[in-house]
Amino acid sequence: MAPSGRSYQLTATPVTILAHLIAIAVTTLVLVWLLHFREGLAFKSANKPKIFNLHPLLMVVGLIIFGGEAIMAYKTVPGTRRAQKGVHLILHLIALLAGVLGTIAVFKFQHESDNKDFVTLHTWLGIITITAYGLQFLLGFVTFLFPGAASPRKATLVPWHVFFGTTIFLLAICSAETGLLEKSFALQLKLSQERLIVNFTGLLIFLFGVTVVLSTILPRRGYY
């Protein structure tokens, strides 16, 4: 008897494993870029680019990587739904705090370097992203974790919470891609090791976004 189509159903597990591997690769490339090619990191320094370097680190590794891991928590964390929700909340909180610090770092750099703010598409997307992320976190906390929240209301809002969360995550991806492109042109990078690292970082960030979104669509367990 021929096996049914469901027998070959793909589950979220291999996709999330791939996402974890990509996350490690992205983190490694960002650290190599900033520490080896861009002189390192500092919140206070006479070397102003060091202050700027905190921005891509916190936004990519903090906002995107931790944010993506938070989205996948319901597919990767073993245990009860409550445990998954707890990890989901903590990872999103870390991502939000990293995003806020990354935003503060770049504005600090701009002001100390006498550069203009709010003049690029990357800046606009970034401000929209961090603002929307904060609102999504606040509304999610009040709706799903605040004591006394009505269960019927929760069930109604879950699809919208997932939709807006995914949209904001994709917006963060777009912000990162435009930021890498902007920095690449600003530094006038030629085809070198540094340019390759920046390009591969952008490519892997995109692939991380794809795997995270795919993991939300696929079931946690299935049949092969």
FIKOLZA-1660 file (N, C-alpha, C; in steps of 0.1 Angstrom, whole numbers, plus 5000, padded with zeros to 4 digits):
% residues 224
   i   px   py   pz ch aa at
   1 5008 4988 5000  A  M  N
   1 5000 5000 5000  A  M CA
   1 5009 5012 5000  A  M  C
   2 5006 5022 4991  A  A  N
   2 5014 5034 4990  A  A CA
   2 5012 5043 5002  A  A  C
   3 5023 5048 5007  A  P  N
   3 5022 5057 5019  A  P CA
   3 5015 5070 5015  A  P  C
   4 5008 5075 5025  A  S  N
   4 5000 5088 5022  A  S CA
   4 5010 5099 5022  A  S  C
   5 5005 5111 5017  A  G  N
   5 5013 5123 5016  A  G CA
   5 5018 5127 5030  A  G  C
   6 5010 5125 5040  A  R  N
   6 5013 5129 5053  A  R CA
   6 5025 5122 5059  A  R  C
   7 5028 5110 5053  A  S  N
   7 5040 5103 5057  A  S CA
   7 5053 5110 5055  A  S  C
   8 5053 5120 5046  A  Y  N
   8 5065 5127 5043  A  Y CA
   8 5064 5141 5048  A  Y  C
   9 5056 5144 5057  A  Q  N
   9 5054 5157 5063  A  Q CA
   9 5067 5162 5070  A  Q  C
  10 5071 5174 5066  A  L  N
  10 5083 5180 5073  A  L CA
  10 5078 5186 5086  A  L  C
  11 5087 5184 5096  A  T  N
  11 5084 5191 5109  A  T CA
  11 5093 5203 5111  A  T  C
  12 5090 5210 5122  A  A  N
  12 5098 5222 5125  A  A CA
  12 5112 5219 5130  A  A  C
  13 5114 5207 5135  A  T  N
  13 5127 5203 5142  A  T CA
  13 5139 5205 5133  A  T  C
  14 5140 5199 5121  A  P  N
  14 5152 5202 5113  A  P CA
  14 5154 5216 5109  A  P  C
  15 5143 5223 5107  A  V  N
  15 5144 5237 5103  A  V CA
  15 5149 5246 5115  A  V  C
  16 5145 5243 5127  A  T  N
  16 5150 5251 5138  A  T CA
  16 5164 5247 5141  A  T  C
  17 5169 5235 5139  A  I  N
  17 5183 5231 5140  A  I CA
  17 5191 5240 5131  A  I  C
  18 5187 5240 5118  A  L  N
  18 5194 5248 5108  A  L CA
  18 5194 5263 5112  A  L  C
  19 5183 5268 5118  A  A  N
  19 5182 5282 5122  A  A CA
  19 5193 5284 5133  A  A  C
  20 5194 5275 5143  A  H  N
  20 5204 5276 5153  A  H CA
  20 5218 5277 5148  A  H  C
  21 5221 5269 5138  A  L  N
  21 5234 5269 5132  A  L CA
  21 5237 5282 5125  A  L  C
  22 5227 5287 5117  A  I  N
  22 5228 5300 5111  A  I CA
  22 5231 5311 5121  A  I  C
  23 5223 5310 5132  A  A  N
  23 5225 5320 5142  A  A CA
  23 5239 5321 5148  A  A  C
  24 5245 5309 5149  A  I  N
  24 5259 5308 5154  A  I CA
  24 5268 5314 5144  A  I  C
  25 5266 5311 5131  A  A  N
  25 5274 5317 5120  A  A CA
  25 5273 5332 5119  A  A  C
  26 5261 5337 5120  A  V  N
  26 5259 5352 5120  A  V CA
  26 5266 5358 5131  A  V  C
  27 5265 5353 5143  A  T  N
  27 5271 5359 5155  A  T CA
  27 5286 5359 5153  A  T  C
  28 5292 5348 5148  A  T  N
  28 5306 5347 5146  A  T CA
  28 5311 5357 5136  A  T  C
  29 5304 5358 5125  A  L  N
  29 5308 5368 5115  A  L CA
  29 5307 5382 5119  A  L  C
  30 5297 5386 5127  A  V  N
  30 5295 5399 5132  A  V CA
  30 5307 5403 5142  A  V  C
  31 5310 5393 5150  A  L  N
  31 5321 5395 5160  A  L CA
  31 5335 5396 5153  A  L  C
  32 5337 5388 5143  A  V  N
  32 5349 5389 5135  A  V CA
  32 5350 5402 5128  A  V  C
  33 5339 5406 5122  A  W  N
  33 5339 5419 5115  A  W CA
  33 5342 5431 5124  A  W  C
  34 5336 5432 5136  A  L  N
  34 5337 5443 5144  A  L CA
  34 5350 5443 5153  A  L  C
  35 5354 5431 5157  A  L  N
  35 5366 5430 5165  A  L CA
  35 5379 5430 5157  A  L  C
  36 5379 5424 5145  A  H  N
  36 5391 5422 5137  A  H CA
  36 5393 5434 5127  A  H  C
  37 5382 5437 5121  A  F  N
  37 5383 5448 5110  A  F CA
  37 5379 5462 5114  A  F  C
  38 5370 5463 5125  A  R  N
  38 5365 5476 5129  A  R CA
  38 5370 5481 5142  A  R  C
  39 5380 5476 5147  A  E  N
  39 5387 5481 5159  A  E CA
  39 5381 5479 5173  A  E  C
  40 5370 5471 5173  A  G  N
  40 5364 5467 5186  A  G CA
  40 5352 5475 5190  A  G  C
  41 5349 5474 5203  A  L  N
  41 5336 5479 5208  A  L CA
  41 5339 5487 5221  A  L  C
  42 5331 5498 5223  A  A  N
  42 5332 5506 5235  A  A CA
  42 5319 5515 5235  A  A  C
  43 5315 5518 5248  A  F  N
  43 5304 5527 5249  A  F CA
  43 5309 5541 5251  A  F  C
  44 5321 5542 5256  A  K  N
  44 5328 5555 5257  A  K CA
  44 5342 5554 5252  A  K  C
  45 5345 5562 5242  A  S  N
  45 5358 5561 5236  A  S CA
  45 5361 5574 5227  A  S  C
  46 5374 5578 5227  A  A  N
  46 5378 5588 5218  A  A CA
  46 5377 5584 5203  A  A  C
  47 5378 5571 5202  A  N  N
  47 5376 5565 5188  A  N CA
  47 5361 5562 5186  A  N  C
  48 5354 5572 5180  A  K  N
  48 5340 5571 5179  A  K CA
  48 5334 5559 5172  A  K  C
  49 5341 5554 5161  A  P  N
  49 5336 5542 5155  A  P CA
  49 5334 5530 5164  A  P  C
  50 5342 5529 5175  A  K  N
  50 5340 5518 5185  A  K CA
  50 5326 5519 5191  A  K  C
  51 5322 5532 5193  A  I  N
  51 5308 5534 5199  A  I CA
  51 5298 5529 5189  A  I  C
  52 5300 5532 5176  A  F  N
  52 5290 5528 5166  A  F CA
  52 5289 5513 5165  A  F  C
  53 5301 5506 5167  A  N  N
  53 5301 5492 5165  A  N CA
  53 5292 5484 5175  A  N  C
  54 5289 5490 5186  A  L  N
  54 5279 5484 5195  A  L CA
  54 5265 5483 5188  A  L  C
  55 5262 5492 5179  A  H  N
  55 5249 5492 5172  A  H CA
  55 5247 5479 5164  A  H  C
  56 5255 5476 5154  A  P  N
  56 5253 5464 5147  A  P CA
  56 5253 5451 5155  A  P  C
  57 5262 5451 5165  A  L  N
  57 5263 5439 5174  A  L CA
  57 5250 5437 5181  A  L  C
  58 5245 5447 5188  A  L  N
  58 5233 5446 5196  A  L CA
  58 5220 5444 5187  A  L  C
  59 5220 5450 5176  A  M  N
  59 5208 5449 5167  A  M CA
  59 5207 5435 5161  A  M  C
  60 5219 5431 5156  A  V  N
  60 5219 5418 5148  A  V CA
  60 5218 5406 5158  A  V  C
  61 5228 5406 5168  A  V  N
  61 5228 5394 5177  A  V CA
  61 5217 5396 5187  A  V  C
  62 5214 5408 5192  A  G  N
  62 5204 5410 5202  A  G CA
  62 5190 5409 5196  A  G  C
  63 5186 5419 5188  A  L  N
  63 5173 5420 5183  A  L CA
  63 5169 5409 5174  A  L  C
  64 5177 5406 5164  A  I  N
  64 5173 5396 5154  A  I CA
  64 5175 5382 5159  A  I  C
  65 5187 5378 5164  A  I  N
  65 5190 5365 5168  A  I CA
  65 5181 5361 5180  A  I  C
  66 5182 5368 5190  A  F  N
  66 5174 5365 5202  A  F CA
  66 5159 5366 5199  A  F  C
  67 5155 5376 5191  A  G  N
  67 5141 5377 5187  A  G CA
  67 5137 5365 5179  A  G  C
  68 5145 5360 5170  A  G  N
  68 5142 5348 5162  A  G CA
  68 5141 5336 5171  A  G  C
  69 5150 5335 5180  A  E  N
  69 5150 5323 5189  A  E CA
  69 5137 5324 5198  A  E  C
  70 5133 5336 5202  A  A  N
  70 5120 5337 5209  A  A CA
  70 5108 5332 5202  A  A  C
  71 5108 5336 5189  A  I  N
  71 5097 5331 5180  A  I CA
  71 5097 5316 5179  A  I  C
  72 5109 5310 5178  A  M  N
  72 5109 5295 5177  A  M CA
  72 5108 5288 5190  A  M  C
  73 5107 5295 5201  A  A  N
  73 5107 5289 5214  A  A CA
  73 5096 5278 5216  A  A  C
  74 5085 5281 5210  A  Y  N
  74 5073 5271 5211  A  Y CA
  74 5076 5258 5203  A  Y  C
  75 5086 5259 5194  A  K  N
  75 5090 5247 5186  A  K CA
  75 5103 5240 5192  A  K  C
  76 5110 5247 5199  A  T  N
  76 5124 5242 5203  A  T CA
  76 5125 5239 5218  A  T  C
  77 5117 5245 5227  A  V  N
  77 5118 5243 5241  A  V CA
  77 5110 5231 5245  A  V  C
  78 5116 5221 5251  A  P  N
  78 5108 5210 5256  A  P CA
  78 5101 5213 5269  A  P  C
  79 5090 5206 5272  A  G  N
  79 5083 5209 5284  A  G CA
  79 5069 5214 5282  A  G  C
  80 5063 5220 5292  A  T  N
  80 5050 5225 5291  A  T CA
  80 5048 5238 5283  A  T  C
  81 5036 5241 5280  A  R  N
  81 5033 5253 5273  A  R CA
  81 5037 5266 5281  A  R  C
  82 5036 5264 5294  A  R  N
  82 5039 5275 5303  A  R CA
  82 5055 5278 5303  A  R  C
  83 5062 5267 5302  A  A  N
  83 5077 5268 5302  A  A CA
  83 5081 5275 5289  A  A  C
  84 5075 5271 5278  A  Q  N
  84 5078 5277 5265  A  Q CA
  84 5074 5291 5264  A  Q  C
  85 5063 5295 5270  A  K  N
  85 5059 5309 5271  A  K CA
  85 5069 5317 5279  A  K  C
  86 5074 5311 5290  A  G  N
  86 5084 5318 5298  A  G CA
  86 5097 5321 5291  A  G  C
  87 5102 5311 5283  A  V  N
  87 5114 5313 5275  A  V CA
  87 5111 5323 5264  A  V  C
  88 5099 5322 5258  A  H  N
  88 5095 5332 5247  A  H CA
  88 5096 5346 5253  A  H  C
  89 5091 5348 5265  A  L  N
  89 5090 5361 5271  A  L CA
  89 5104 5366 5274  A  L  C
  90 5113 5358 5280  A  I  N
  90 5126 5362 5284  A  I CA
  90 5135 5365 5272  A  I  C
  91 5134 5357 5262  A  L  N
  91 5142 5360 5250  A  L CA
  91 5138 5373 5243  A  L  C
  92 5125 5375 5243  A  H  N
  92 5120 5388 5237  A  H CA
  92 5124 5400 5245  A  H  C
  93 5124 5398 5258  A  L  N
  93 5129 5409 5267  A  L CA
  93 5143 5412 5265  A  L  C
  94 5152 5402 5263  A  I  N
  94 5166 5404 5260  A  I CA
  94 5167 5411 5247  A  I  C
  95 5160 5406 5237  A  A  N
  95 5160 5412 5224  A  A CA
  95 5157 5427 5224  A  A  C
  96 5146 5430 5232  A  L  N
  96 5141 5444 5233  A  L CA
  96 5152 5453 5240  A  L  C
  97 5157 5448 5251  A  L  N
  97 5167 5456 5258  A  L CA
  97 5180 5458 5249  A  L  C
  98 5184 5448 5242  A  A  N
  98 5195 5449 5232  A  A CA
  98 5192 5459 5222  A  A  C
  99 5180 5459 5216  A  G  N
  99 5176 5469 5206  A  G CA
  99 5176 5483 5211  A  G  C
 100 5171 5485 5224  A  V  N
 100 5171 5498 5230  A  V CA
 100 5185 5503 5232  A  V  C
 101 5194 5495 5237  A  L  N
 101 5208 5498 5239  A  L CA
 101 5215 5501 5226  A  L  C
 102 5212 5493 5216  A  G  N
 102 5218 5495 5203  A  G CA
 102 5214 5508 5196  A  G  C
 103 5201 5512 5199  A  T  N
 103 5196 5525 5194  A  T CA
 103 5203 5536 5201  A  T  C
 104 5204 5535 5214  A  I  N
 104 5211 5545 5222  A  I CA
 104 5225 5547 5217  A  I  C
 105 5232 5536 5215  A  A  N
 105 5246 5536 5210  A  A CA
 105 5248 5544 5197  A  A  C
 106 5239 5541 5188  A  V  N
 106 5240 5548 5175  A  V CA
 106 5237 5563 5175  A  V  C
 107 5227 5567 5184  A  F  N
 107 5225 5581 5185  A  F CA
 107 5236 5588 5193  A  F  C
 108 5242 5581 5202  A  K  N
 108 5253 5586 5209  A  K CA
 108 5265 5589 5200  A  K  C
 109 5267 5579 5191  A  F  N
 109 5278 5581 5181  A  F CA
 109 5274 5592 5171  A  F  C
 110 5262 5593 5167  A  Q  N
 110 5258 5604 5158  A  Q CA
 110 5260 5618 5164  A  Q  C
 111 5256 5619 5176  A  H  N
 111 5257 5632 5183  A  H CA
 111 5271 5636 5186  A  H  C
 112 5280 5626 5190  A  E  N
 112 5294 5629 5193  A  E CA
 112 5302 5631 5181  A  E  C
 113 5297 5626 5170  A  S  N
 113 5304 5628 5157  A  S CA
 113 5298 5639 5149  A  S  C
 114 5288 5646 5154  A  D  N
 114 5281 5657 5147  A  D CA
 114 5275 5653 5134  A  D  C
 115 5269 5641 5134  A  N  N
 115 5262 5637 5122  A  N CA
 115 5247 5639 5123  A  N  C
 116 5240 5640 5112  A  K  N
 116 5226 5643 5112  A  K CA
 116 5219 5629 5115  A  K  C
 117 5207 5630 5121  A  D  N
 117 5199 5619 5124  A  D CA
 117 5187 5618 5115  A  D  C
 118 5181 5606 5113  A  F  N
 118 5168 5605 5106  A  F CA
 118 5169 5609 5092  A  F  C
 119 5180 5606 5085  A  V  N
 119 5181 5610 5071  A  V CA
 119 5182 5598 5061  A  V  C
 120 5182 5586 5066  A  T  N
 120 5183 5574 5058  A  T CA
 120 5171 5565 5060  A  T  C
 121 5169 5557 5049  A  L  N
 121 5158 5546 5050  A  L CA
 121 5161 5537 5062  A  L  C
 122 5174 5533 5064  A  H  N
 122 5178 5524 5075  A  H CA
 122 5173 5530 5088  A  H  C
 123 5176 5543 5090  A  T  N
 123 5172 5549 5103  A  T CA
 123 5157 5549 5105  A  T  C
 124 5149 5552 5094  A  W  N
 124 5135 5552 5095  A  W CA
 124 5130 5538 5099  A  W  C
 125 5135 5528 5091  A  L  N
 125 5131 5514 5094  A  L CA
 125 5135 5509 5108  A  L  C
 126 5146 5514 5113  A  G  N
 126 5151 5510 5126  A  G CA
 126 5142 5516 5137  A  G  C
 127 5139 5528 5136  A  I  N
 127 5130 5535 5146  A  I CA
 127 5116 5528 5146  A  I  C
 128 5111 5526 5134  A  I  N
 128 5098 5519 5133  A  I CA
 128 5099 5505 5140  A  I  C
 129 5110 5498 5137  A  T  N
 129 5111 5484 5142  A  T CA
 129 5112 5484 5158  A  T  C
 130 5120 5492 5163  A  I  N
 130 5122 5492 5178  A  I CA
 130 5110 5497 5185  A  I  C
 131 5103 5507 5179  A  T  N
 131 5090 5511 5185  A  T CA
 131 5079 5501 5184  A  T  C
 132 5078 5494 5173  A  A  N
 132 5068 5484 5171  A  A CA
 132 5071 5472 5180  A  A  C
 133 5084 5469 5182  A  Y  N
 133 5088 5458 5190  A  Y CA
 133 5084 5460 5204  A  Y  C
 134 5087 5472 5209  A  G  N
 134 5083 5476 5223  A  G CA
 134 5068 5475 5225  A  G  C
 135 5060 5480 5216  A  L  N
 135 5046 5480 5217  A  L CA
 135 5040 5465 5216  A  L  C
 136 5046 5457 5208  A  Q  N
 136 5042 5443 5207  A  Q CA
 136 5045 5436 5220  A  Q  C
 137 5057 5439 5225  A  F  N
 137 5060 5432 5238  A  F CA
 137 5051 5436 5249  A  F  C
 138 5048 5449 5250  A  L  N
 138 5039 5454 5260  A  L CA
 138 5025 5448 5259  A  L  C
 139 5020 5449 5247  A  L  N
 139 5006 5444 5244  A  L CA
 139 5006 5428 5247  A  L  C
 140 5016 5421 5243  A  G  N
 140 5016 5407 5245  A  G CA
 140 5017 5404 5260  A  G  C
 141 5024 5411 5267  A  F  N
 141 5025 5409 5282  A  F CA
 141 5012 5411 5288  A  F  C
 142 5005 5422 5285  A  V  N
 142 4992 5426 5291  A  V CA
 142 4982 5416 5287  A  V  C
 143 4982 5411 5274  A  T  N
 143 4971 5403 5269  A  T CA
 143 4973 5388 5274  A  T  C
 144 4985 5383 5274  A  F  N
 144 4987 5369 5276  A  F CA
 144 4993 5365 5289  A  F  C
 145 4999 5375 5296  A  L  N
 145 5005 5371 5309  A  L CA
 145 4999 5379 5321  A  L  C
 146 4993 5389 5318  A  F  N
 146 4987 5397 5329  A  F CA
 146 4976 5389 5336  A  F  C
 147 4977 5388 5350  A  P  N
 147 4967 5380 5357  A  P CA
 147 4952 5385 5354  A  P  C
 148 4944 5376 5352  A  G  N
 148 4930 5380 5350  A  G CA
 148 4926 5382 5336  A  G  C
 149 4935 5381 5326  A  A  N
 149 4932 5383 5312  A  A CA
 149 4922 5371 5308  A  A  C
 150 4912 5375 5301  A  A  N
 150 4901 5366 5297  A  A CA
 150 4907 5356 5286  A  A  C
 151 4904 5343 5289  A  S  N
 151 4909 5333 5279  A  S CA
 151 4903 5334 5265  A  S  C
 152 4890 5337 5264  A  P  N
 152 4884 5339 5250  A  P CA
 152 4891 5350 5243  A  P  C
 153 4894 5360 5250  A  R  N
 153 4901 5372 5244  A  R CA
 153 4915 5368 5239  A  R  C
 154 4922 5360 5247  A  K  N
 154 4935 5355 5243  A  K CA
 154 4934 5347 5231  A  K  C
 155 4925 5338 5230  A  A  N
 155 4924 5329 5218  A  A CA
 155 4921 5337 5205  A  A  C
 156 4913 5348 5207  A  T  N
 156 4910 5356 5195  A  T CA
 156 4922 5364 5191  A  T  C
 157 4931 5368 5200  A  L  N
 157 4942 5377 5197  A  L CA
 157 4955 5369 5193  A  L  C
 158 4955 5356 5195  A  V  N
 158 4967 5349 5192  A  V CA
 158 4972 5350 5178  A  V  C
 159 4963 5348 5168  A  P  N
 159 4967 5349 5154  A  P CA
 159 4972 5363 5150  A  P  C
 160 4967 5373 5156  A  W  N
 160 4971 5387 5154  A  W CA
 160 4985 5389 5160  A  W  C
 161 4987 5383 5172  A  H  N
 161 5000 5384 5179  A  H CA
 161 5011 5378 5171  A  H  C
 162 5008 5366 5165  A  V  N
 162 5017 5359 5157  A  V CA
 162 5020 5367 5144  A  V  C
 163 5009 5372 5138  A  F  N
 163 5011 5380 5126  A  F CA
 163 5020 5392 5127  A  F  C
 164 5016 5400 5137  A  F  N
 164 5024 5412 5140  A  F CA
 164 5038 5410 5145  A  F  C
 165 5040 5399 5153  A  G  N
 165 5053 5395 5157  A  G CA
 165 5062 5391 5145  A  G  C
 166 5056 5383 5136  A  T  N
 166 5064 5379 5124  A  T CA
 166 5067 5391 5115  A  T  C
 167 5057 5400 5114  A  T  N
 167 5060 5412 5106  A  T CA
 167 5071 5421 5111  A  T  C
 168 5071 5423 5124  A  I  N
 168 5081 5431 5131  A  I CA
 168 5095 5424 5130  A  I  C
 169 5095 5411 5131  A  F  N
 169 5107 5404 5129  A  F CA
 169 5113 5406 5115  A  F  C
 170 5104 5405 5105  A  L  N
 170 5109 5407 5091  A  L CA
 170 5113 5422 5089  A  L  C
 171 5106 5431 5096  A  L  N
 171 5110 5445 5095  A  L CA
 171 5124 5447 5101  A  L  C
 172 5127 5439 5112  A  A  N
 172 5141 5440 5117  A  A CA
 172 5151 5434 5108  A  A  C
 173 5147 5424 5100  A  I  N
 173 5156 5418 5090  A  I CA
 173 5159 5429 5079  A  I  C
 174 5149 5436 5075  A  C  N
 174 5150 5446 5064  A  C CA
 174 5159 5457 5070  A  C  C
 175 5157 5461 5082  A  S  N
 175 5166 5472 5088  A  S CA
 175 5180 5468 5088  A  S  C
 176 5183 5455 5092  A  A  N
 176 5197 5450 5092  A  A CA
 176 5203 5450 5079  A  A  C
 177 5195 5446 5069  A  E  N
 177 5201 5445 5055  A  E CA
 177 5204 5459 5050  A  E  C
 178 5195 5468 5052  A  T  N
 178 5198 5482 5047  A  T CA
 178 5209 5488 5055  A  T  C
 179 5210 5485 5068  A  G  N
 179 5222 5490 5076  A  G CA
 179 5235 5485 5071  A  G  C
 180 5236 5472 5068  A  L  N
 180 5248 5466 5063  A  L CA
 180 5252 5472 5049  A  L  C
 181 5242 5474 5041  A  L  N
 181 5244 5480 5028  A  L CA
 181 5249 5494 5029  A  L  C
 182 5243 5502 5038  A  E  N
 182 5246 5516 5040  A  E CA
 182 5261 5517 5045  A  E  C
 183 5264 5508 5055  A  K  N
 183 5277 5509 5061  A  K CA
 183 5288 5504 5050  A  K  C
 184 5285 5495 5042  A  S  N
 184 5294 5490 5032  A  S CA
 184 5297 5501 5022  A  S  C
 185 5287 5509 5018  A  F  N
 185 5289 5520 5009  A  F CA
 185 5297 5532 5016  A  F  C
 186 5293 5534 5029  A  A  N
 186 5300 5545 5036  A  A CA
 186 5315 5542 5038  A  A  C
 187 5318 5530 5040  A  L  N
 187 5332 5526 5042  A  L CA
 187 5339 5524 5029  A  L  C
 188 5332 5524 5018  A  Q  N
 188 5337 5522 5005  A  Q CA
 188 5345 5509 5004  A  Q  C
 189 5339 5499 5009  A  L  N
 189 5346 5486 5009  A  L CA
 189 5347 5480 4995  A  L  C
 190 5359 5476 4992  A  K  N
 190 5361 5469 4979  A  K CA
 190 5360 5454 4982  A  K  C
 191 5362 5446 4971  A  L  N
 191 5360 5432 4972  A  L CA
 191 5372 5427 4980  A  L  C
 192 5370 5425 4993  A  S  N
 192 5381 5421 5002  A  S CA
 192 5375 5412 5012  A  S  C
 193 5383 5407 5022  A  Q  N
 193 5378 5399 5032  A  Q CA
 193 5367 5405 5040  A  Q  C
 194 5369 5418 5043  A  E  N
 194 5359 5425 5051  A  E CA
 194 5346 5426 5043  A  E  C
 195 5346 5429 5030  A  R  N
 195 5334 5430 5022  A  R CA
 195 5327 5417 5021  A  R  C
 196 5335 5406 5020  A  L  N
 196 5329 5393 5019  A  L CA
 196 5322 5389 5032  A  L  C
 197 5328 5393 5044  A  I  N
 197 5322 5390 5057  A  I CA
 197 5309 5398 5058  A  I  C
 198 5309 5410 5054  A  V  N
 198 5296 5418 5054  A  V CA
 198 5286 5412 5045  A  V  C
 199 5290 5408 5033  A  N  N
 199 5280 5403 5024  A  N CA
 199 5274 5389 5029  A  N  C
 200 5283 5381 5034  A  F  N
 200 5278 5368 5039  A  F CA
 200 5270 5370 5052  A  F  C
 201 5273 5380 5060  A  T  N
 201 5265 5383 5071  A  T CA
 201 5251 5386 5067  A  T  C
 202 5249 5395 5057  A  G  N
 202 5236 5399 5052  A  G CA
 202 5229 5387 5046  A  G  C
 203 5236 5378 5039  A  L  N
 203 5229 5366 5033  A  L CA
 203 5224 5357 5044  A  L  C
 204 5233 5355 5054  A  L  N
 204 5229 5345 5065  A  L CA
 204 5217 5351 5073  A  L  C
 205 5217 5364 5075  A  I  N
 205 5206 5370 5082  A  I CA
 205 5193 5368 5075  A  I  C
 206 5193 5369 5062  A  F  N
 206 5181 5366 5054  A  F CA
 206 5177 5352 5055  A  F  C
 207 5187 5342 5055  A  L  N
 207 5184 5328 5056  A  L CA
 207 5179 5325 5070  A  L  C
 208 5184 5332 5080  A  F  N
 208 5179 5330 5094  A  F CA
 208 5164 5334 5094  A  F  C
 209 5161 5345 5088  A  G  N
 209 5147 5350 5088  A  G CA
 209 5138 5339 5081  A  G  C
 210 5143 5334 5070  A  V  N
 210 5135 5324 5063  A  V CA
 210 5132 5312 5072  A  V  C
 211 5143 5307 5078  A  T  N
 211 5141 5295 5087  A  T CA
 211 5132 5297 5099  A  T  C
 212 5133 5309 5105  A  V  N
 212 5124 5312 5116  A  V CA
 212 5110 5313 5112  A  V  C
 213 5107 5320 5101  A  V  N
 213 5093 5320 5096  A  V CA
 213 5088 5307 5092  A  V  C
 214 5096 5299 5086  A  L  N
 214 5092 5285 5082  A  L CA
 214 5089 5277 5094  A  L  C
 215 5097 5278 5105  A  S  N
 215 5094 5270 5117  A  S CA
 215 5081 5274 5123  A  S  C
 216 5076 5286 5121  A  T  N
 216 5063 5289 5127  A  T CA
 216 5051 5282 5119  A  T  C
 217 5054 5279 5107  A  I  N
 217 5044 5273 5098  A  I CA
 217 5043 5258 5100  A  I  C
 218 5055 5252 5102  A  L  N
 218 5055 5237 5103  A  L CA
 218 5051 5232 5117  A  L  C
 219 5045 5220 5117  A  P  N
 219 5042 5214 5130  A  P CA
 219 5054 5210 5138  A  P  C
 220 5053 5210 5151  A  R  N
 220 5064 5206 5160  A  R CA
 220 5067 5191 5158  A  R  C
 221 5057 5183 5157  A  R  N
 221 5060 5169 5155  A  R CA
 221 5051 5164 5143  A  R  C
 222 5055 5154 5136  A  G  N
 222 5048 5149 5125  A  G CA
 222 5051 5134 5122  A  G  C
 223 5049 5130 5110  A  Y  N
 223 5051 5117 5106  A  Y CA
 223 5061 5117 5094  A  Y  C
 224 5069 5107 5093  A  Y  N
 224 5078 5105 5081  A  Y CA
 224 5075 5093 5074  A  Y  C
% end
